[in-house]
């Protein structure tokens, strides 16, 4: 199965994706991890990404789509993917559908983690202390949240009409959220 899990920065996508990966033997595709890996390795794309992210913006669809395409066409990962934080824009959602179709795959489940802004701020401040992520400063968080809500609204509208779409209350505890997701995936 292929799964999409999305929500604002700090919603717990990575945490939930990690739990699902272990339970259902899937491969986590985190655009954040893919982007951070490019930055860490100081590739040409990584240098561009570093400038974009440090300004609180998101990497362009072109950059993200190219990184995603590589993963989708890896034979061992076919129909075993969980997309964590992708797609973020309507163009990315349409691109994902095309890439999956071209590789004879589809999205089986879509989860939207709906979390209030004040909860996000608390979580990211805590994550900054625990993980010391450079992209977790307050001004950047607020800009990323607002940008996310603006660019992802069309994605939410696009997916919410599909029968395999599930909105999850992301303000619940981690265990409650994962139990709800596991219940849906096990049907």
N, C-alpha and C positions, 0 to 999 in steps of 0.2 A: 504494500500500500504506500501511497504518497500522501503526505500531510502538509498543510500550510498552517502555521501558527503566527498570528500577527497581533500587534497592539503597540501602544506608545513606548518610547524608551523607558526602561525600568519596570515594565509591566510583568516581567517574569517569564518572558518567552524562552530565554536560554535555559532557565531552570526547568521549565516544563518540558522543553524539547529534550533535555538531557535525560529526564526521567522516562520519557516515551522511547527514546533510543535504546535504553537499557532493557525496558520491558518488552519491546516489540522487535528488537534487533534491526533498527533502522540506522541510517547515516544522517547526522545532523548537518544541515547546510545553513550556516550562519553567515549572512552577508557581513555582519560586524567582524566576525573572525577572519573571513576571507580578506576584508579590507585591512584589518590590523596586521595580518600576515604580510601583505604587500608592503605596508609601511615599515614593518619590522625588518624585512629583507631589503629595504631601500631600493626597490625596483623603480623604474621610471613612473609606472602607474602609482606606486606607493608614495612617491614624492608629491604627485598631484593630489592624491587622496589626503595626505597629511595637511596640506594647505587648506583643502576644502573643509575637512572635519574640524580643524582648529578654529575656523570661523563660525562653527556651529551649524554648517550646512551639511547636506547629504551628498554623497558621491553621485555623479551623474548616472542616469539610467544606462548609458552606453558602457561605462566602466563596470557597473554591477552586472548587467546582462552578459557581458563577456566572461566574467568570472563564474557566473551561474552556469553558462552553457558548457563550460569544461566539465563541471561536476555532473550535469544531467547525462552527458554522453559517456560516462565511465560505466562499462558493462556490469561490473560487480555491484553497482549502486542502483541498477534499474529496478523501479518499483519498490524501493526501500529508502525513500528520501523524506526527511522532514525539513521543510523550509522555515527557518527561524528568522523572522523579520524581513522576509521577502515574500511577496512584492510589497513595495511602499507606494507605488504610483500606479495609476491605471495603465500606463504604457508597459510597466513591468509585469502587471497581471496578464495583460494580453500577450506579452512576450513569453511568459511562462507557459501559458496555454499552447502557444505555437511550438515552443521547444519540446514540451512533453509530447505533443501530437507527433512531431517529427521523429521522436525517439520511441514511438508506440507506447506512450504512457499517458496517465491522467492523474488529476487530483482526486483523491478518495474522500478526504475530510478537510474541512476548513474550520479553524478555531480563531475567534477574535477575543483576546483578553481585554475586557473593558475595565479600565482602572481610572479613578479620579485623579486629578492633577496633584492635589495635596499628598495623596498616597505615593505618587510617583516621586515627588521631591524628597520625601522621607526615605524611601527605598534607595534612591540614587545616592543620597548623602551617606547612608549606611554602607552602600557598596563601595563608595570612594574610600572609606576608611578601611574596609576589609580587603579590597582588591587593588586599591591605589591606581585606578584607571585614569589616565590623563584627560579623557573626554568627559569626566564626571565633575566639572565645576558648575556652580550654581547658575551663572549667566548662560553657559553653554547648554545646560539642561533645559532651562526655560525656553531658549530659542529652539532647541531640538524638539521639545514637546509641541510648541506652537506650529512649527514647520510640519511636524508629523501630522498633527490634526488637520492642517490645511491640505496637505498633499495626499493624505490617506483616506479622506472622506469619500472620494470617488471609488477607491478600492473597496471600502466597506459597502458602499451602495451596490457595486458590481457583484461582490460575493454574497451579500445578504439575501439575494434573490434565488440563490442556488439551494437545492434540497440538502446538500451535504455541508451547509453552513451552520455553525454552532457558536452562539455568543456565550462567553463564560464570564461570570463576575470575578474579575481579577483582583478585587479587594479582599477576597477570602484568603484563608491560610493556604500555604503551598500544598499541604496534604489534601485539603478539600478540593482544590482546583485539579490536582492530578487524579484524584479519585473520580471526579466528574468526567474528565477527559478519557480516562481508561475505560469507564463504563460505556461511553459512546463508541470508542474504538473496538470494544469487545463484542459489539452487537453483530 
